[in-house]
Amino acid sequence: MTAHHLDQAEDIMIDAPTIAQTAEQPTAVVHLTIPKDAIQREMGPARDEVVRTLAAQGVTPSGPWFSRHLRIDPAQWDFEVGVPVTTPIAPAGRVKNSALPAARVARTNYRGGFEGLGAGWGEFDAWIAGKGLRHDGSLWESYAAGPESGSDPAGWRTELNRPLV
């Protein structure tokens, strides 16, 4: 392991996880089923399509943008990119209505650049397992503060959610 990798491991920052009950939250999303290595190429345009569709309909998001992963396997990711809304939208192009589920979730905040999210999830999943809890394999990330909030990734915050069974 290089010193750089050791530094990255020390920089993993998740807040103390909690258990929460979520209410169903209506969302406007683009659903993607893509190879894992296409995520950086596909996620931004999907988010931009949601933003343009909402703007055209005069709809303001009711919270930060998110990605909800329905199924993750090494080759292919099945997920939605979108924003919460207060009422359903008129579907347009790839943008459709969906919802974040009403669920009992383990939740934490990851602090740092997006490249460290995988390690943050690893730390979080270890906490879940250590508490004797099981998740359903799905997850969602809400991007509470990212590049739009400042250029220093130390100030970025991503809320991590794992529905429990």
Secondary structure, 3 states (H helix, E strand, C coil): CCHHHHHHHHCCCECCCEEEEECCEEEEEEEEEEEHHHHHHHHHHHHHHHHHHHHHCCCCCCCCCEEEEEEECCCEEEEEEEEECCCCCCCECCEEEEEECCEEEEEEEEECCHHHHHHHHHHHHHHHHHCCCCECCCEEEEEEECHHHCCCHHHCEEEEEEEEC
